[in-house]
């Protein structure tokens, strides 16, 4: 994210949500924001779908 940073006392998730809104105008609720980190496991293609589209 251009110019993104984590402010003092701010969680990385809160910073990501704030930066997303600042840079794009898109607002998401912090408690619904998905977060990953380098090296974190990714779901395999055979994993059951998750999220709002899981019943489609």
C-alpha positions, -999 to +999 in steps of 0.1 A: +000+000+000+015+033-009+027+051+022+013+025+045+025+022+080+013+009+114+007+037+138+019+036+174-006+014+194-024+003+162-027-034+153-015-045+118-051-054+110-064-020+120-036-004+099-045-025+069-082-015+072-073+022+076-049+022+047-074+004+024-099+031+031-074+059+028-060+047-005-091+033-022-122+046-004-132+010+003-144+004+039-144-029+056-151-037+092-120-046+111-135-077+125-143-090+090-109-082+075-088-112+065-052-112+074-023-134+063+014-134+068+043-146+047+047-184+051+012-189+065-006-220+052-030-215+024-061-236+019-057-264-006-080-265-036-099-294-020-106-274+012-143-266+017-152-231+006-155-204+034-171-170+035-203-156+021-201-175-012-197-209+004-233-219-004-233-211-041 
